[in-house]
Amino acid sequence: MAVRFRLLGTVEALVGGRWVVVTAPKQRALLALLALGAGQPVSVSRLVDELWPGEPPAGAAKLVQAYVLRLRRLLDDPGGRLLVTRRPGYLLAARPDEVDARGGLALLSVTI
């Protein structure tokens, strides 16, 4: 399955020839975190820390699991071949050139 991810601007994925926009804020953030680390596992604890800076809610790890399930449905990946469960968390099975923010584009951080 050929998939591409856009993180710069609207967070979306090209799935089956159509762009799917990820509208739910936590799912969008989760996909962005996994896409930025494409090909590498991202631990559940890091995902929790990034999704809920400060004090995460009780059961945050279960919420991550639920967001992954919803993303798999959205990406037409019910078997988890694209969004893979891999210790200690999850891995997005994508190449860097399939993610716009990793395909040679520099990200700038500006403090105002």
N, C-alpha and C positions, 0 to 999 in steps of 0.2 A: 504494500500500500504506500503510494507516494504521498507524503504529507509535508507541508511547509508551515512555518509559524511566523507570525508578525507580532512583535512586541513593541516596536516603535510606533506609537500612535494607538490605534484600537488593537486590543489583544484578540487575535483570531488565528484560526487554523484552516488550511486548505485541505479538505477531506473529500475524497471522491469527486474532485473537480469543482467543488463549491466552497466558498469561504464561510466558515462558521464563527460567529462572534461569541466570545465568552462574556456574558453580561453580569453574572453574579460576582460581586467584588472579591470574595475569598477564593472562589474557583479561578478567577482571572489571576489573582496574585499567586496562587499555587501553580498554575500553568507557567507563569512567567518565571518563577523560581526554578522549576524543573527544566524549562527550556534554556535558561541561562547556564545550567549545569548539564546540558544535553549529553547523554552518553555516560554520565557519572551518577552513581546513587547519591541521593540527598536524604539524610537521616530524618526520621519523623521528628526528633527533638529540634533539629534546625528548622524544619518547616513550622513547627509550633512556635518557636521563638520569632520567626519572621512574620508569621500570620497574626500573632498576638503579642506585640512587643509589650514588655512590662509583665502584666499578670494575665496568663492565659486562663480561659474558662476551665472548669472541671470537665474532664472528659475530652480535652482538646485533641488527643491522639485519635479518639474515635471520630471526632469531627473531621480530621484530616482524611481518615479512611472513607468517610461518607462523601467528601468532596472529590476524592479520587474516583469513586464509583460513578458519581455524576459526570465527571469529566470523561470517563471512559464511554459513557452513554452518548455524550455530546460528540465525541470524536469517533463514534462508531467502532469502538474498540472493546467489545464485551469480554474478549478473552485475555485482555491485558498484554497484548503483544507490542503495543506502542507505549503505553504507560504501564511499566513493568514493576511488580512488587519485587524489590531486591534489598536484602539486608544492607544497611539498617533502616531502610525506608522505601523510597521509590526512585525510579529512573525513567527518564524520557528517552526512548530509543530513537534518537534523531541525530543526524550529523550536524556539525556546526554550520555548514552551508545551508541547512534547511531552516535555520533560525536567523531572521534578519539582523538581530542585535549581535549575533556572533559571526556573521558572514563578512567580516572585515570592516564593519562600521564601528567607529569609536563612540563610546558613550561618555558624555561629559557630565560631571557633577559640579553644580554651581551652588555656592552658599550665598544667600542674600541676607 
